[in-house]
Amino acid sequence: MDICQVKGRAVPATLLGELVDRAPLLADPPALRARFAQDGHLFLRGVLDRDAVAAARREVFGRLHAVGEVASPPEAGIFTGTSRRAELEPDRGRFWRSVSTGPRLRAVSHAGPIAAVMAAVFGEAARPQDYIFLRAGPRGRATDLHFDYPFFTRAHDRVCTVWTPLGDVPVSDGPLVVVEGSHRYRDLIDPMIGHDISANPERRAAFGTDAIEFARSRGTRLLTADFEAGDVIVFGMYLAHGSLDNRSPIDRVRLSCDVRWQPASLPIDERYFGEDPPGTTGAGYAELNGAKPLTQDWHVR
């Protein structure tokens, strides 16, 4: 891997580790689930169709090209530094919902091989939330460390996040990073239990320290990889994660999506299901960072 950075600082080698490909365990689902319980995450290389991922990437970047945020050819994902989104698409939520429900994107995020992968992870039929977090991050952007628990567990906590890079995302472009062993940090997890982020929205999910200092204070490592189209990483609600800085030398936008999956037999959280789900705050897709023009700054949620 190339040099990884968080908030402009290189991650020390002693605090950095590379994700291990667990895709071979898909042939042995009980072993796959045992590894998931042990590690709190599963990095799975090449489980999606690369051509389908490329089609989803073209679809999304084509929409951002149409509002002046991505240069030609759109699939390269090069940020223009400008935006006409507010002028051409004044209804942010409606625009981002239309981008997030594109058929080629959904063919990757909600159907195809990922459904079989998640059935193996849960040991039973799985279903995805309809609501998708589509993230387009230009150079200079990053996502702070956080847990997913406060957001998606109103009905139960048998929920997994599937993070999918929509194209190759080397470490220079700011991919996902997970904190090794953080699913066992009961001192941080236990105080969250029962908390409903909707009832207390002023409480931030992000940690109060950056990833480097957090890993150092815990004597652990930040795990990441040079992600490729077709890869996914699956993790539970109690794994601390964020992203590296996007420091692409060519101003390439990091494009990814994350979708929550659960056993099909369990109750659903109505906020994230349906044709036009209300989302965490009730604002629908307008509440997401992705709904903001790429020229506008954003935070973890």
C-alpha positions in Angstrom: 0.0 0.0 0.0 1.0 3.6 -0.6 1.2 6.1 2.3 -2.2 6.4 4.1 -3.2 9.7 5.6 -5.7 10.9 8.2 -6.3 14.7 8.5 -3.2 15.4 6.5 -0.9 13.2 8.6 0.7 9.9 7.5 -0.5 6.9 9.5 2.5 5.4 11.3 3.4 2.0 10.0 3.0 0.5 13.5 -0.7 1.6 13.5 -1.5 0.4 10.0 -2.5 -3.1 8.8 -3.9 -4.5 5.5 -7.3 -6.2 5.3 -7.2 -9.9 4.7 -9.3 -11.4 1.9 -11.9 -13.8 3.3 -13.6 -14.5 0.0 -12.3 -18.1 -0.1 -14.5 -18.8 3.0 -17.6 -18.2 1.0 -17.3 -21.9 0.1 -17.6 -22.8 3.8 -20.4 -20.6 5.3 -20.0 -21.8 8.9 -16.3 -20.9 8.8 -17.2 -17.6 7.2 -19.6 -16.8 10.0 -17.0 -17.9 12.6 -14.4 -15.5 11.1 -17.0 -12.7 11.1 -17.7 -13.2 14.8 -14.0 -13.3 15.5 -13.0 -10.2 13.5 -16.2 -8.1 13.3 -15.7 -7.7 9.6 -15.2 -9.6 6.3 -13.1 -8.2 3.4 -14.2 -10.0 0.3 -12.3 -9.5 -2.9 -13.8 -9.9 -6.3 -17.2 -11.1 -5.3 -19.1 -8.6 -7.5 -19.1 -8.5 -11.3 -16.6 -5.8 -12.4 -18.6 -4.9 -15.5 -21.7 -4.4 -13.4 -19.7 -2.2 -11.0 -18.3 -0.2 -14.0 -21.8 0.3 -15.3 -23.0 1.6 -11.9 -20.0 4.0 -11.8 -20.8 5.4 -15.3 -24.4 5.9 -14.3 -23.7 7.8 -11.1 -20.9 9.9 -12.5 -23.0 10.6 -15.6 -25.5 12.3 -13.4 -22.8 14.4 -11.7 -21.3 15.3 -15.1 -24.7 16.6 -16.1 -24.6 19.1 -13.2 -21.0 20.2 -14.0 -19.2 18.4 -11.1 -17.4 15.7 -13.0 -15.4 16.2 -16.2 -15.4 14.2 -19.4 -15.3 11.2 -19.6 -17.6 10.9 -16.6 -16.5 7.4 -15.6 -13.0 8.8 -14.8 -14.6 10.7 -11.9 -12.4 13.8 -12.1 -13.8 16.7 -10.1 -14.2 19.9 -12.0 -14.1 22.1 -8.8 -17.4 23.6 -9.9 -21.1 22.7 -9.7 -24.4 23.7 -11.3 -26.4 21.3 -9.1 -28.2 24.0 -7.1 -29.2 25.7 -10.4 -30.2 22.7 -12.4 -31.5 20.5 -9.5 -32.8 22.8 -6.8 -34.6 20.0 -4.9 -31.6 18.2 -3.4 -33.4 15.3 -2.0 -35.3 14.5 -5.1 -32.1 14.7 -7.2 -30.1 12.5 -4.9 -32.9 10.0 -4.6 -33.0 9.7 -8.4 -29.2 9.2 -8.5 -29.4 6.7 -5.7 -32.1 4.6 -7.3 -30.5 4.2 -10.7 -31.0 0.7 -12.1 -27.4 0.0 -12.7 -26.4 1.1 -9.2 -29.2 -1.0 -7.7 -28.2 -4.0 -9.7 -24.9 -4.0 -7.8 -25.9 -2.7 -4.4 -29.2 -4.6 -3.9 -29.2 -7.6 -6.2 -26.9 -10.1 -7.9 -24.0 -11.7 -6.1 -24.3 -9.6 -3.0 -27.6 -11.3 -2.0 -25.9 -14.7 -1.9 -23.0 -13.3 0.0 -25.2 -11.8 2.7 -27.3 -15.0 2.9 -24.0 -16.8 3.7 -23.1 -14.2 6.3 -26.4 -14.5 8.1 -27.0 -18.2 7.5 -30.4 -17.5 6.1 -32.1 -15.4 3.4 -31.2 -11.7 3.7 -32.8 -8.5 2.6 -31.3 -5.0 2.1 -32.7 -1.7 3.3 -34.0 0.3 0.3 -32.3 3.4 1.6 -28.7 3.6 0.3 -25.8 5.8 1.3 -24.1 6.8 -1.9 -20.9 8.7 -1.3 -18.9 10.8 -3.7 -15.9 12.3 -2.0 -13.6 14.8 -3.8 -9.9 15.3 -2.8 -9.5 16.6 0.7 -12.6 14.7 2.1 -12.7 12.0 4.8 -15.2 10.5 7.1 -14.5 10.5 10.9 -14.5 7.3 13.0 -17.9 6.2 14.1 -20.1 3.2 14.9 -23.2 2.5 12.9 -25.2 1.3 15.9 -27.1 4.5 16.7 -28.6 4.7 13.3 -29.9 1.3 12.0 -30.9 -0.8 15.1 -34.3 0.5 16.2 -35.8 -2.9 15.4 -32.8 -5.2 16.3 -29.0 -5.2 15.9 -28.7 -8.1 13.4 -27.9 -5.6 10.8 -24.7 -5.5 8.7 -23.2 -2.7 6.6 -22.0 -3.6 3.1 -19.5 -1.1 1.9 -18.8 -1.2 -1.9 -16.3 0.8 -3.8 -17.7 1.7 -7.2 -14.5 1.4 -9.1 -10.9 1.0 -7.9 -10.2 3.0 -4.8 -6.5 2.9 -3.8 -5.5 4.2 -0.4 -4.6 7.5 -2.0 -8.2 8.1 -2.8 -9.5 7.7 0.8 -11.1 4.3 1.1 -12.8 2.8 4.2 -10.7 2.1 7.3 -11.7 -0.1 10.2 -10.3 -0.2 13.7 -9.0 -3.7 14.4 -10.8 -5.3 17.4 -13.1 -2.3 18.0 -16.2 -4.6 18.1 -15.0 -5.7 21.5 -14.7 -2.2 23.0 -17.5 -2.6 25.6 -16.6 0.7 27.3 -17.7 2.5 24.2 -20.4 0.1 23.0 -22.4 -0.4 26.2 -23.2 3.3 26.7 -24.7 3.4 23.2 -27.2 0.6 23.8 -30.8 1.8 23.7 -29.8 5.2 22.3 -32.0 6.4 19.4 -30.2 9.0 17.3 -33.5 10.3 16.0 -34.6 11.2 19.5 -31.3 12.9 20.3 -30.0 14.2 16.9 -27.6 16.7 18.4 -25.4 13.8 19.7 -22.8 13.2 17.1 -21.9 9.7 16.0 -18.3 10.7 15.3 -15.6 10.1 17.9 -14.0 13.1 19.5 -10.5 12.1 18.4 -9.0 11.3 15.0 -8.2 7.8 13.8 -4.5 8.0 14.4 -4.8 9.1 18.0 -7.6 6.7 18.7 -5.6 3.7 17.4 -2.6 4.8 19.3 -4.6 5.2 22.6 -6.1 1.7 22.1 -2.9 0.0 21.1 -4.5 -1.3 17.9 -4.3 -0.8 14.1 -6.2 0.8 11.3 -7.0 -1.7 8.6 -7.6 -0.8 5.0 -6.6 -1.9 1.5 -6.2 -0.8 -2.1 -9.8 -1.7 -3.0 -10.7 -2.8 -6.5 -14.0 -2.9 -8.4 -15.8 -6.1 -7.3 -14.6 -5.9 -3.7 -16.9 -5.4 -0.7 -16.4 -5.3 3.1 -19.1 -6.4 5.5 -19.2 -5.4 9.1 -21.6 -5.2 12.0 -23.1 -2.3 13.9 -20.4 -2.2 16.6 -17.2 -1.9 14.5 -15.5 1.5 14.5 -14.8 2.7 11.0 -14.2 5.8 8.9 -12.1 6.7 5.9 -8.7 7.8 5.0 -8.2 11.2 3.4 -8.8 11.4 -0.3 -5.5 12.8 -1.6 -5.9 11.7 -5.2 -3.1 13.4 -7.3 -5.5 13.8 -10.2 -8.5 15.1 -8.3 -10.4 11.8 -8.7 -13.7 11.6 -6.7 -13.9 8.5 -4.5 -17.2 6.8 -5.2 -18.7 4.2 -2.9 -22.0 3.1 -1.4 -23.0 1.5 1.8 -26.2 -0.5 2.3 -27.5 -2.1 5.4 -28.6 -5.8 5.2 -30.5 -8.0 7.7 -32.1 -11.4 7.9 -35.3 -11.4 5.9 -37.1 -13.1 8.8 -36.7 -10.2 11.2 -38.7 -7.0 11.6 -37.7 -4.0 9.6 -37.0 -0.4 10.5 -39.6 1.4 8.5 -37.4 4.5 8.2 -35.1 2.8 5.7 -37.6 0.8 3.6 -40.1 1.7 0.9 -40.2 3.6 -2.4 -39.3 6.9 -0.7 -37.9 6.1 2.8 -37.8 8.9 5.3 -34.3 8.1 6.6 -32.9 8.8 10.0 -34.3 12.3 10.4 -37.4 12.1 8.2 -35.9 14.3 5.5 -35.3 11.4 3.1 -32.4 11.6 0.8 -32.1 15.3 1.4 -30.5 14.5 4.8 -27.4 12.8 3.2 -24.1 14.4 2.6 -24.3 13.1 -1.0 -27.3 15.4 -1.6 -24.9 18.4 -1.3 -23.0 19.7 -4.3 -19.4 18.4 -4.4 -18.2 21.9 -3.9 -19.9 22.0 -0.4 -18.2 20.5 2.7 -19.8 17.7 4.6 -19.3 15.7 7.9 -19.7 12.1 9.0 -23.6 12.1 8.8 
